[in-house]
Amino acid sequence: MSTSNTSRDSFHSRIGFVLAAAGSAIGLGNIWGFPTQAANNGGGAFLFVYLIVTLLLALPALYAEVYIGNQAQKNPVSALAEACGKRFNKLGKNAGIIGLVGAMMMLSFYSIVAGWMLAHALSALFELVGFSDLSAWLSTSSTLRNILFTPVFILLGAAIIHQGVHAGIERWSSRLMPLLLVMLIGLIVYILQQDGAAEGVALYLIPDFSQVTDPKLIISAMGQAFFSLSIGVGGMMVYGSYMKKGENIGKLVISIAALDTFIAFLAGLLIIPALFVAQHVGQDVFNNGHLIGEGQLIFQILPSLFSSMGTTGLIVAFSFFILLSIAALTSTISTTEVPVSYLVEDKNFNRNHATWIVSGAVLIASMTLVAFFDVLFGLVVQALTTILQPLMSLFYFIVIGWIWNRGNKITDIAVLNNNINLKLFGFYLRYICPILLLVVFVNVAF
Ligand code: PFF
């Protein structure tokens, strides 16, 4: 273990940073989570509320996270300790460690689900070349499939992470993100030409305003926005720390959120019409206005729709699951970077060792989830998204607004493109954001 760490690896360009951070944000949450939630919560109404909570709360939280990392130029544990000053140093460090635990939780379940995506992509490929039995096995969930595909996915992430911030994360994000966009648009163009699609487009785009004040809808939209922007486990903080100081963080963060929201919007435009196409060809999709089941959407309804379309359908299925795998990969690399950067900077490990140690730990954690799937899986997802992520965001607001020079650190003059009164923005972060967040948190927890 060793090598000193005199010059810190970093992103080489603003666009590299934005693509990497958008890569972290754009994941299964956008392509699977968002459309499912939208389909179950009144389509356009959900989209509308989602946009509002993103703007009011998730975007400021993302700003706070990236800003803390950028100011400190250190890994999230040290960055939070530093931001908390001498008096609250321990508190900051402990919060950083809690975030790190959150990152491990996220990786443990996300890698399993990402493994399913890889298996389904291969399933389409094998069906295409005539290995139907193998294809059927790959598209059926089983413990053995989890045991095989979760490690494959973890290895893919490790292969990128060990190459470093610029040569690994930035380079691969810059390749994979444009590819993801092209694939998504290609799939949308194909699905919108099928019979039945128009009905889905209408449901998605025309909000039913009677639903927008439903507290359950608001809370779901809020959880979705925090998960989607990867807030609260330090992934965005560590990326912010790899960006040189003095950049217009407000503007960069807006680009990240805009890209994330745009992709979620596009995913809805693919999946909701696809559901109606499936219905058109005779599949049961909705029951009392609700989707039959979240899992069934991606793993049953869409695959059987694709296979009813013959060879083209199999190519579409393969592209769709590769799209999901890519989205998942760029999300896990940001999360893996949290513990890796901590081990490298604070514990003097070299990057290679740190990558393998963290990947090994993720493998053990995810195999534990596989072993006790029915009890643990939902619990870990729930604990992370409804407790840990909102609480960490609250902590960021308190650090930025109260602990950190009582909020005077918001000296990023360029914030939000100079268009906003800085004092007002400081006030908003100090008072309004924590209160809003607490209200929602109390509603979720009790
Ligand atoms: N934002 C990712 C998604 O929408 O799928 C999930 C995620 C990534 C959550 C990284 C948390 C995180 F730190």
Boltz pocket constraint, residues with backbone or C-beta under 6 A from the ligand:
constraints:
  - pocket:
      binder: B
      contacts: [[A, 24], [A, 25], [A, 26], [A, 27], [A, 28], [A, 29], [A, 30], [A, 103], [A, 106], [A, 226], [A, 227], [A, 228], [A, 229], [A, 230], [A, 231], [A, 233], [A, 234], [A, 235], [A, 236], [A, 331], [A, 332], [A, 334], [A, 335]]
      max_distance: 6.0
